[in-house]
Structure formats: C-alpha cells, structure tokens
Amino acid sequence: MEYKFLSKIRSPSDLKKLDDKDLPELADEIREELIKTVSKNGGHLASNLGVVELSIALHRVFNSPRDKIVWDVGHQCYVHKMLTGRFSDFETIRTPGGISGFTRRNESEHDIMSGGHSSVALSAAYGIAAANKLKNKKYYTIAVIGDGAFTGGMVYEALNNAGRAGKGTKLIVILNDNEMSISKNVGALARYLAVIKANPRYFRLKAKTENVLNHIPLVGKSLARGLYRVKTIIKNRVYNSTMFEELGFRYMGPIDGHNIDHLCDALEGAIEADYPVVLHINTTKGKGYGFAENSPDEFHGVSAFDLDSGEPIYSEPSFSDRFGEFITAAAEKDKRICCITAAMALGTGLKKYSEMFPERFFDVGIAEQHAATFAAGLSRGGMLPVFAVYSTFLQRAYDQIIHDCAMQKLKIVFAVDRAGFVGADGESHHGIFDAAFLNSIPDITVMSPTSFCELEQCFIKALYHTDGPVAVRYPRGIEPELPDDFVCSDCDYDFYGDENAEITVVCYGRVFAEACGAKRRLAEHGINIKLLKLNTIKPISNEAVKKITDSAAIYFFEEGQRFGGIGETFADKLFKFGYTGKYYLTAVSGEFPKQNSIKGLMAHYGLDEVHIVQKILEGRSE
C-alpha cells in the first residue's frame, strides 16, 4: 500500500526532511500499517501502537546509527524498523526469512543490540556510553525502557552503576510509562511513578513558570537551555528529589508521549544536560486501536486477528489454558497451592486463578530470579508454590534453581510453558535449553507431557507424588493429534507399537506425535518399529533403558539442544547397560533456531514424521 509520507521514508534522513505539521499524519499512517500487518502475521501490537510518536521523535532528534538507540526487549521496535529503511519489508515481519519481530544486529546497523528479554537495555546502553566517553566520542546513547521492565532487578543494578558516571556521559534513559508490562504493573515502582505524575503542586508551579518565561521576548535558545535547570529547582522544591536524582541522574518529566513537539523539545533538553538523564514519558499502550486500548494485555502479543472485531482468527484450547484450568481446580481443594508469575498471568493461563485466589497469587513483575527464591521461601513456610514461567525466561533464574531450590531439596513446581520451538518470535524465545540445563542440576525432576491428559497427570505427580523441585515442561499451542489406540498413563515412560520390533524410536513431548505418524508411514514400507515415550526425562528410568538394549538400532529425536540434553544422557545410560547396536541422535546442534512456523522448524531440524521416516530408511541402508 502506498502512503503519502511513510512510503517515502527509506532512512531517518528522509524523516528529518518532513515538516513538523506532517508528522501527525505520518503517525496515523504508521498505526494503520501496524494494525493491518499484525492482524495478518501476529506479533506485538499494543506496545508498538504506544511508541509511534516516541519513535518519530527519537529519529528526528538523534542521528542513528551514530547515536545509538537501544530498545529494551525489542518487541516495540516495529516503528523503528519502518523508519530505518525496512518499511518495504515490513509485511514480512515474523515470517520465515522475513524481518524479525525484535531488534536483530544482523538485520540492520540501526539495531544496536539484539533483543528479546526484558530489563537489559540500560546495562548495554551504559556500556556503549562508557566506551564512547573513553574514546572521546560525542555521540549519544539512548535506552528505551518500559515501566514494566523497571520491575526487573537488573535495571537497578544498571541505574546504580550508570548514575555515578557523572558529567560528560551522554546517556539518556527513556522511561516509557504506560502502566503496563504484559500484565498490569505491580509493586512499589508503579506506585512511585503514580505519585510523581499525580502531584498537582508541581504542575501548577511548572505551568506558571513556563507561562512567565514564554512572555519574555528575545531570549530564544539561551533561555531554553536554562529551562531544564529551572524544572529541576521546581521539582526539588515540591518533591525534594526523585529516586533517579538520588542515584545521580537528571530527571525530566513526565512528558506527554504522544505529543511529538513536546517529545522533541524534551529530548533536546536532555542533550543540554550533559549528564545521564532519565526522561519520563507517559504513553497509552494500544493507542489508536480501540480493542488494544481497552485490553492492552490481550493485545500485547497476538496471533492473527479480525480487524473489525479484534477477535483471534484461530482459537483452540492451548496447553497454557489447560494448565490454568487444572491448577485453579486444584487450588480450590488444596489451600497450600500458591501460584507465582513474572508479569505473565495471561500468557501462562493464570488469569482466572488470579481472580479466584488473589491472596494466593503473586505477580512479582519481570523478576524471575526473585520468583524462584520467593517460591523457595513459600515452600519453606509450608506452602505448595507453583511458578508458571516461559522456558526462555526460566533461564534467567538458573542460579536460584540450583542454590535456593534444588540444593535445599525444597518442594517447588515449575510450570515451564513454551518448551521447545515457539515459532515466529525466533532466536530469543525458543524454549530449547531448559531440558539441557535442568538436566545438569542434581535433585530436580523433569517431566514432559505430550497431551492434555498427560499434562494433568504430570502435575498431580509433581504436586503430590514427587519429592523436591519438579519441572513440568510443555509446548506452546494446541494438543497434537495422537493415535486412537494410544492410552496415556501416569508412568515415567510408555511403549507404543510392536514390542518385538528391532528398531526403537525414543522421544518425549511434542515429538511423540510426529513419531506416531512416522510409525504409520514406515508400516506402509513393511517396517515395524516400537516407540519409547519418556514422560519423565530426568531422571531417565533405568528399567526403560534396559528394555531396549536388544534393539538393532535406536533413534532418539529431541526438540531441544543436543549438547547436555536428554538424548546424550540416554546414550550414556544405554551403553553402560551393554548396548552394542546402532544409536542415532537428532536434535538442535549448537545454534539458535531462526523464526519460522513450528511445523517448519520441526521439519528443518529433522523432527517431523517425514524426516523421522527418512532417517530410519537411511539407517537401514547403511
């Protein structure tokens, strides 16, 4: 589609050529393109609709990539991508071979850091700013961070460090305050920001001062340069100081984040400060699309949806939904059950639970490390904590799982959502590491169900029949189709197929559905196989391993990292029990999978039924 202004922008320099009066229409065009494209491809909508004017102002005032803009998480970079030469490719966002839904260094020189996880931008930005200062480069580094990210402890480590940098450190922190992360913001910082925004004494005094200044003729830029100092005096009189100023930053704001003129003025004022600056702006998440404004949490990350109704095009029950139903029902009967989430109540299926049991629901913000140790404390206090978390974010709590949970053998259940491939979110979000890193930790049990039935059985075992910490990992999306004659059990493993077959396929989780399809296809070739399905992948059942040591060939297919994964551990056990046949392991080997559909990723890594058949036929011909 041709737009009057957006279609002409191939770099930030084209944006700078536009008249100020044209910018609101450009913003409208950007919002139209965002809504249209995300409705087809899925992606992060509400957050991008909220930063349209901010993105325009940043690229009007600064000179990217010389001045470096670091987007925290990176999921709100869609507008930035349109303004930095990628509008012509924007329709490919999140598709196989298309541009990423996050910042990616290999995609553009304007993407300074690859993104995906929260609360990291300020640390990276300060590192860049410190390097520039050491090299005497007069460029600016801008970290754009949402108020939700400020619930993550890493931000405060960076604030504490960067605030001491002092004069000449050209670092600007944009605090994008929309009162949301993914779930509604919680905690002391949200209340603190509300206090800053709500004090009428500051705004009355500020308005009177600006009114006087605006009526003094012929002072121009010299007065503008002094305005920041005046604002600081005003704020100090009313508030005494802000948290940010106590840490060594100059604080400016709050600023209307949807007024481009005000944003540009504020950014230019931050440049004049010549100290690290926190610029606090207020935005509306989902602005410009009523459904997203009214339900910003539901439109944070969306699948394809109908433009007119805002309803998803495909809506089938997911593993997340079924987990939420199970744990809500379990909590009605067991008053010890407490659920914890790291700003992901909706994504992990806990919305209904949070409404029914608010006193036993803890949204800790974007703070997975705290969540794991908090769960340990709940366990030590006699409760039964369940920490629902995406696999990719559980990585952030690795030390706490080791030190505070497993080493102390505390009863904690980790509900590990999005295990395995996740699709279009790409490299930073695939849950392909949890099986390997949990596999390395003593005294933790890991289960990996394939179906909804098994999901419930695994959680029953985890809650009531297994000692110490337990992780139940399950995939994103809907339940795979399994053969009618397969019956799920609550055992650590299951066999399916011809028990006398000389070929055994071993797998777990979602891959089992693909292996069942491969079994059917191979039977058409006159080849019988049996399947060993691991329901508990750590520890691996010795009994299950011993039962297949007479196989002529064993094929292990794993939707996860090969190195340190379950397939390697299984092989070690197998050969210790005297196995002398052929062993083949197919898994992800030392790379970060790209964005693709889950079906496409399963095929690419040889884990779908077609490639399982192909692998076994190749093995027979050796």
Disulfide bonds with the S-S distance in Angstrom:
Cys453-Cys488 2.17
